[in-house]
């Protein structure tokens, strides 16, 4: 009890007699962007021995902490916004601009009472008056624009800045970092440019990030995490929390997609303007193949097979092949060291035509008949190099031991699945040439008697 009493007496003496230094501004150092929230880490560095009072302009709803942990941070009091120098200066500038605009309005009203009818006697005077009022009107517009900007800056300060007085205690001389972690309206979008080159058998991956924030930031470090964060103290308590001493804020992470994250150094951002930042450029060896699945419309889908040396997380991508834009879609995660495939979509330089060319039934004997069905694929290669093609199609499957179905083809298939009737062919087509493949099936089954016996 005696010790607590002594501390209270000392604290009251400190509050009444301590002179706080001039308000200092925090320097933004790090921007952390998660899947659901974004936070700006700012700091102020000073030397402390014993007690030191500081007046700091911190962002509203911020968490304040001190490094090193051997020093103590004490919350003292909030100051009114009117004590902030920038706030007071803006208020005075706005007041001056409003007075100048009011004076110009009075002058411009005089133009309504003047008669500007043209006559040769007063023509020079009329021209002079017109020039005078035109200049005043332009001056009025310029002042209105200045006033609008000042008012926006004032509103921004009201919404974001909270002046506070704090004190720091260190037993010995320490270089102290006063840090704040504050919510910030920041948006990020990770995306790729995927450029396939069928001549060189390569895929060029350009990884970029689009950033947008609600304030100007200069030379900061940006960390982008592709998972969500849950901060209980921010959800449960809507009021600012500043009386805390910790090396780093505690969070609970809820992983949504992947552990992959991005770090970018020395980033400068302008308020409400998108910035497109290049993260990496990678050239990957690839094998290209056209995949045609007859069950889904015979579309020539261009596939690249590759083995990257690092992981590329899933994100929106813009796909090009040989300089031609094909589509925008999400690229699946490319796993490091494994065989991955990238689908570029429909290859517009490959034309595929499928038609049914035969469907006849022949009576082999009194009790047996055979049906012959055939389709024809015509595939044109308009690339200036040879392409590999993987063709997939299906024939019916017999569900009775009495019915026998056999595949027929002008090219021997690579695989045939008797359970589902799936056929796979692989072949190449030279540049500028076309390839014709015919396939079908022969179905042999007994003839049903008319009397049902």
C-alpha positions in Angstrom: 0.0 0.0 0.0 2.8 2.4 0.9 4.6 1.7 -2.4 1.4 2.3 -4.4 0.8 5.5 -2.6 4.3 6.7 -3.3 3.8 5.9 -7.0 0.5 7.8 -7.2 2.1 10.9 -5.5 5.0 10.7 -8.0 2.6 10.3 -10.9 0.5 13.3 -9.9 3.7 15.4 -9.5 4.9 14.3 -12.9 1.6 15.2 -14.6 1.6 18.7 -13.1 5.2 19.6 -13.5 6.5 17.8 -16.6 7.0 19.8 -19.8 6.2 17.9 -22.9 8.4 18.4 -25.9 7.0 19.7 -29.2 4.7 17.3 -31.1 6.5 14.8 -33.2 5.3 12.9 -36.2 5.6 9.2 -36.8 7.3 7.9 -39.9 5.4 5.1 -41.8 7.7 2.1 -42.0 5.7 -1.0 -42.9 2.3 -1.8 -44.5 0.8 -5.2 -43.8 -2.1 -6.3 -46.0 -4.1 -9.4 -45.2 -7.1 -11.0 -46.8 -9.5 -9.1 -44.6 -7.6 -6.2 -42.9 -4.7 -3.9 -43.5 -2.4 -2.2 -40.9 0.2 0.5 -41.1 3.3 0.3 -38.8 4.8 3.7 -38.0 7.6 4.7 -35.6 9.5 7.5 -33.9 13.0 7.0 -32.6 14.4 8.9 -29.7 16.9 8.5 -26.8 15.6 8.1 -23.3 17.1 7.9 -19.8 14.7 8.1 -16.9 11.3 9.8 -17.8 10.7 11.5 -21.1 7.5 13.0 -22.2 6.4 13.1 -25.9 3.6 14.7 -27.8 2.8 12.5 -30.7 0.3 12.8 -33.6 -0.8 9.2 -34.0 -3.4 7.7 -36.3 -6.8 7.2 -34.7 -7.7 3.7 -33.3 -4.0 2.8 -33.1 -2.2 0.4 -30.9 0.9 2.0 -29.4 3.9 0.0 -28.1 7.5 0.6 -27.3 10.8 -1.2 -28.1 12.9 -2.4 -26.2 10.8 -4.2 -23.7 13.0 -3.0 -20.8 11.4 0.4 -21.1 8.0 1.3 -19.9 5.3 3.2 -21.8 2.7 5.3 -19.9 -0.4 6.7 -21.4 -0.9 10.3 -20.1 -3.7 12.1 -21.9 -5.4 12.9 -25.2 -5.0 16.4 -26.5 -7.6 18.3 -28.5 -7.3 18.4 -32.3 -7.1 22.2 -32.1 -3.7 21.9 -30.5 -2.3 20.3 -33.7 -0.2 22.8 -35.7 -1.3 21.5 -39.1 -4.9 21.6 -38.1 -4.7 25.3 -36.8 -2.8 26.4 -40.0 -5.4 24.8 -42.3 -8.2 26.5 -40.4 -6.5 29.9 -40.8 -5.9 29.3 -44.5 -9.5 28.2 -45.1 -10.7 31.3 -43.3 -8.5 33.6 -45.5 -9.6 31.8 -48.7 -13.3 32.2 -47.7 -12.8 35.9 -47.2 -11.1 36.3 -50.6 -13.8 34.3 -52.4 -16.5 36.5 -50.7 -14.8 39.7 -51.9 -14.5 38.3 -55.5 -18.2 37.4 -55.5 -19.1 41.0 -54.7 -16.9 42.3 -57.6 -18.4 39.7 -60.0 -22.0 40.8 -59.1 -21.2 44.3 -60.5 -20.9 42.8 -63.9 -24.7 42.1 -63.9 -25.4 45.8 -63.6 -23.2 46.9 -66.5 -24.4 47.3 -70.1 -22.0 45.7 -72.5 -23.8 46.8 -75.7 -21.3 47.3 -78.4 -20.8 50.8 -79.8 -17.8 52.4 -81.4 -17.6 55.2 -78.9 -17.0 53.0 -75.8 -15.6 49.9 -77.5 -12.1 50.2 -75.8 -13.6 50.7 -72.3 -16.0 47.7 -72.8 -13.1 45.5 -73.8 -11.1 46.5 -70.8 -14.0 45.8 -68.5 -14.6 42.4 -70.1 -11.0 41.4 -69.6 -11.0 42.6 -66.0 -14.1 40.6 -65.1 -12.8 37.6 -67.0 -9.6 37.6 -64.9 -11.5 38.0 -61.7 -13.7 35.0 -62.6 -10.7 32.9 -63.3 -9.2 34.0 -60.0 -12.5 33.0 -58.3 -12.4 29.5 -59.8 -8.7 29.0 -58.8 -9.5 30.1 -55.2 -12.5 27.7 -55.1 -10.3 24.8 -56.1 -7.8 25.7 -53.4 -10.5 25.9 -50.8 -11.8 22.5 -51.8 -8.4 20.9 -51.4 -7.8 22.6 -48.0 -11.2 21.4 -46.8 -10.5 17.8 -47.9 -7.1 17.9 -46.1 -8.8 19.2 -42.9 -11.5 16.5 -43.1 -8.7 13.9 -43.6 -6.9 15.1 -40.4 -10.2 15.0 -38.4 -10.8 11.4 -39.5 -7.3 10.0 -39.1 -5.1 12.0 -36.6 -5.3 11.9 -32.8 -2.8 14.0 -30.8 -1.7 12.4 -27.5 0.8 13.0 -24.8 2.7 9.9 -23.6 5.8 9.3 -21.4 8.5 6.7 -21.6 10.8 5.5 -18.8 14.1 3.7 -19.2 16.5 2.9 -16.3 19.6 3.5 -18.5 20.2 5.3 -21.7 18.3 3.5 -24.5 17.5 4.1 -28.1 13.7 3.8 -28.0 11.2 3.1 -30.9 7.7 4.4 -30.3 5.6 2.3 -32.7 1.9 2.4 -33.7 -0.1 -0.2 -35.5 -3.1 1.5 -37.1 -5.9 0.3 -39.5 -5.5 1.6 -43.0 -7.7 1.3 -46.1 -5.4 -0.6 -48.4 -6.2 -2.9 -51.3 -4.0 -5.3 -53.2 -4.4 -7.5 -56.2 -1.9 -10.2 -57.2 -1.9 -11.1 -60.9 0.2 -12.6 -63.6 1.0 -12.0 -67.3 1.4 -15.5 -68.8 3.1 -15.4 -72.2 3.6 -18.7 -74.0 6.1 -18.9 -76.9 5.5 -22.1 -79.0 8.6 -21.4 -81.1 11.0 -21.3 -78.2 9.0 -23.8 -76.0 9.0 -21.4 -73.1 6.4 -19.7 -70.8 7.2 -16.3 -69.5 5.6 -15.5 -66.1 5.5 -11.9 -65.0 4.2 -11.6 -61.4 2.7 -8.2 -60.5 0.9 -6.6 -57.6 -1.6 -3.7 -57.8 -1.7 -1.5 -54.7 -4.0 1.3 -53.6 -4.1 3.2 -50.2 -6.1 6.1 -48.7 -3.0 8.3 -48.0 0.4 9.2 -49.3 3.2 6.9 -48.3 6.9 7.1 -49.1 9.7 4.5 -49.1 7.9 1.9 -47.0 8.1 -1.9 -46.8 4.9 -3.7 -48.0 4.0 -7.2 -46.8 1.1 -9.0 -48.6 -0.2 -12.1 -46.9 -2.6 -14.3 -48.7 -4.6 -15.3 -45.7 -7.0 -13.6 -43.2 -6.3 -12.2 -39.8 -8.6 -12.1 -36.8 -7.8 -9.4 -34.2 -10.1 -9.9 -31.2 -9.2 -6.7 -29.4 -10.1 -4.7 -32.5 -13.5 -6.4 -32.9 -14.5 -6.4 -29.2 -13.4 -2.9 -28.3 -14.3 -0.1 -30.7 -12.3 2.4 -28.7 -8.5 3.1 -29.2 -6.2 0.9 -27.2 -2.9 2.6 -26.4 -1.9 1.6 -22.9 0.0 -1.5 -24.0 3.6 -2.6 -23.8 4.6 -5.3 -26.2 7.2 -6.2 -28.8 4.6 -7.0 -31.4 0.8 -7.2 -31.5 -0.8 -10.6 -30.9 -3.1 -12.0 -33.6 -4.9 -15.1 -34.5 -4.4 -16.3 -38.1 -7.1 -18.1 -40.1 -5.4 -19.5 -43.2 -7.6 -19.3 -46.2 -5.4 -20.2 -49.2 -1.7 -20.6 -48.9 1.3 -19.7 -46.7 2.8 -17.8 -49.6 3.4 -14.1 -49.1 5.1 -11.1 -50.8 7.5 -8.5 -49.4 8.4 -5.4 -51.4 10.8 -2.7 -50.1 11.1 1.0 -50.8 7.5 1.5 -52.1 6.0 5.0 -52.5 2.3 5.4 -53.0 0.0 8.3 -53.8 -3.4 8.5 -52.2 -6.3 6.8 -54.1 -4.0 6.1 -57.1 -3.3 2.5 -58.3 0.3 1.5 -58.5 1.4 -1.5 -60.5 4.5 -3.1 -59.0 6.6 -5.8 -60.7 7.6 -8.6 -58.4 9.4 -11.1 -60.6 10.1 -12.2 -64.1 10.5 -15.9 -64.8 11.2 -17.9 -68.0 10.2 -21.5 -67.8 11.0 -24.3 -70.3 7.7 -25.9 -71.4 6.2 -28.5 -73.7 3.1 -27.4 -75.6 0.3 -29.7 -76.7 -3.1 -29.2 -78.2 -5.8 -31.2 -76.3 -9.1 -31.8 -78.1 -11.9 -33.5 -76.2 -14.7 -34.5 -78.6 -17.2 -34.9 -75.8 -17.0 -31.1 -75.1 -17.3 -29.5 -78.5 -13.9 -30.3 -80.2 -12.3 -27.1 -79.0 -8.4 -27.1 -79.5 -7.2 -26.3 -75.9 -3.6 -25.3 -75.7 -1.8 -26.8 -72.7 1.8 -26.0 -71.5 3.5 -28.6 -69.3 6.3 -27.3 -67.0 8.3 -27.8 -63.8 8.9 -24.5 -62.0 11.8 -24.2 -59.4 9.6 -22.2 -57.1 5.9 -22.1 -56.2 3.5 -19.7 -57.9 0.3 -19.2 -55.9 -3.1 -19.1 -57.6 -4.1 -15.6 -58.8 -5.8 -13.8 -61.7 -3.8 -14.1 -64.9 -3.8 -12.7 -68.5 -2.9 -15.4 -71.0 -1.1 -14.7 -74.3 0.3 -17.2 -76.9 2.8 -16.1 -79.5 1.8 -12.5 -78.9 -1.9 -13.1 -79.2 -4.2 -12.4 -76.2 -6.4 -15.5 -75.5 -8.2 -14.9 -72.1 -8.1 -13.7 -68.5 -8.8 -16.3 -65.8 -7.4 -17.6 -62.5 -4.2 -19.6 -62.8 -4.0 -22.6 -60.5 -1.1 -22.9 -58.1 2.1 -24.1 -59.7 3.9 -26.4 -57.3 7.7 -26.3 -57.1 9.5 -29.2 -58.7 6.3 -31.0 -59.9 4.9 -31.4 -63.3 2.3 -28.7 -63.7 0.0 -27.7 -66.6 -1.2 -24.3 -67.7 -4.3 -24.1 -69.8 -4.2 -21.2 -72.3 -7.7 -21.8 -73.6 -8.7 -22.1 -77.2 -5.9 -22.0 -79.7 -7.1 -19.7 -82.5 -4.4 -20.9 -84.8 -5.7 -24.4 -84.8 -9.0 -25.2 -86.6 -10.9 -28.4 -85.8 -13.9 -29.9 -87.8 -15.8 -33.0 -86.7 -18.5 -34.6 -88.8 -20.3 -37.9 -88.9 -19.6 -39.7 -92.2 -21.1 -43.1 -91.8 -24.0 -44.8 -89.9 -25.2 -48.0 -91.6 -26.6 -51.3 -90.4 -25.9 -54.5 -92.4 -27.7 -57.8 -91.9 -25.0 -60.4 -91.6 -27.2 -63.5 -91.2 -30.8 -64.4 -90.3 -30.1 -63.7 -86.6 -27.2 -61.2 -86.5 -26.8 -57.6 -87.7 -23.8 -55.2 -87.7 -23.9 -51.4 -87.4 -21.0 -49.3 -88.7 -20.6 -45.8 -87.3 -17.7 -43.4 -88.3 -16.7 -39.8 -87.6 -14.0 -37.7 -89.3 -11.7 -35.1 -87.7 -10.0 -32.5 -89.9 -7.4 -30.6 -87.9 -5.6 -27.6 -89.6 -2.4 -26.3 -88.1 -2.0 -22.5 -88.9 1.1 -22.2 -86.6 4.5 -21.8 -88.3 5.8 -24.8 -86.4 4.9 -28.4 -85.8 2.3 -29.0 -83.1 1.6 -32.0 -80.9 -2.0 -33.1 -80.6 -3.8 -35.2 -78.0 -7.2 -36.2 -79.2 -9.8 -37.6 -76.8 -13.2 -39.1 -77.8 -15.6 -41.9 -76.8 -17.5 -44.8 -78.3 -20.5 -46.6 -76.7 -19.9 -49.4 -74.2 -21.9 -52.7 -74.4 -24.0 -53.5 -71.4 -24.9 -57.0 -72.6 -22.8 -60.1 -73.4 -24.9 -60.5 -76.5 -23.8 -57.1 -77.9 -20.2 -56.7 -79.1 -18.7 -53.3 -79.7 -15.3 -52.8 -81.2 -13.4 -49.5 -82.0 -12.1 -48.8 -85.5 -9.7 -46.0 -86.4 -7.5 -44.8 -89.3 -4.7 -44.3 -86.6 -3.9 -46.8 -83.9 -5.0 -45.3 -80.6 -2.6 -44.8 -77.7 -5.1 -45.8 -75.0 -8.5 -47.5 -75.0 -10.6 -47.8 -71.9 -13.2 -50.6 -72.4 -15.1 -49.6 -69.2 -16.1 -46.1 -70.4 -15.3 -46.3 -74.1 -12.6 -43.5 -73.9 -10.1 -43.4 -76.8 -6.9 -41.3 -76.8 -4.6 -40.6 -79.8 -1.4 -38.6 -79.9 0.2 -37.3 -83.1 1.9 -34.2 -84.6 0.9 -31.9 -87.4 3.5 -30.0 -89.5 3.3 -26.3 -89.8 0.6 -25.1 -92.2 -0.7 -28.6 -92.8 -3.9 -30.5 -92.0 -4.5 -33.9 -90.5 -7.5 -36.2 -91.1 -8.4 -38.9 -88.6 -11.4 -41.2 -88.9 -12.7 -43.3 -86.1 -15.8 -45.1 -85.0 -17.1 -48.5 -83.9 -18.6 -51.7 -85.2 -21.5 -53.0 -83.2 -22.7 -56.6 -83.6 -25.8 -57.8 -82.0 -28.6 -60.4 -82.5 -31.8 -59.6 -84.4 -34.8 -59.5 -82.2 -37.7 -61.6 -83.6 -41.0 -59.9 -84.4 -43.0 -62.4 -82.2 -40.8 -61.6 -79.2 -39.5 -65.2 -78.9 
